[in-house]
């Protein structure tokens, strides 16, 4: 089955890009399961599959499941800045500003030119200060 993994991943990416998220999620799950069984997948491919599956869950507003996938992506490839950014977005949306700040800072440590992470970090700091000013 591991010979099929590159095709499964490519098909998952195609479905994701077509916004056929249900099918993409199924394919990413199939790819991840196969990788975990065979232990022969490249870390960056496995991390990308976790990250993209996490994005699908984020779009569905399944925030806790999305965080799990983003965390798995980070554990698989700790030099991949995108899942730090994506996990930071979830933490921000949930009001966990310290966690969001840490994730955005890590994304920027890995890629100082990550403009979305810069903007998100700035907004997180503003909203965190506003929350403090209002006494929350």
C-alpha positions, 0 to 999 in steps of 0.5 A: 500500500505504501507505493500508493501513498504518493498518489493518495496524497496527490489526490487529497491535495487535488480534492482540497484545492477543489474545495471538496473537503469531505473527500480530501479529509478521507484521503488525508486520513487514509494517507496518514493511517498508511504512513503510520502503519508503514513508517515509510513516509517523508516527514514533510508529506505527513506533516502537510497531510496533518496540517491540511486535514486540520484546516478542513476541521478548522473550516468545519469549526471543529477547533479541538480536532483541528488543534490535534492535527496541527499539533501532530503536524508540528510533532512530525516536522517542527520546522514547518511554520504553517501548522504553528500559524494555523494552530495560533489562529485556532487559539486566537479564535478561542481567546487563548491569547498566550498560546496564540502568541507563542504559536505566531512567534514560533512561525515567525522564528521559522519564517521571519517573512511570514506576513500573515503571522506578523499581522496575526501576532500584532492583532493578538497582542492588541486584543490581549491588551484590550482584554486586560484593559477591560478587566477580563 
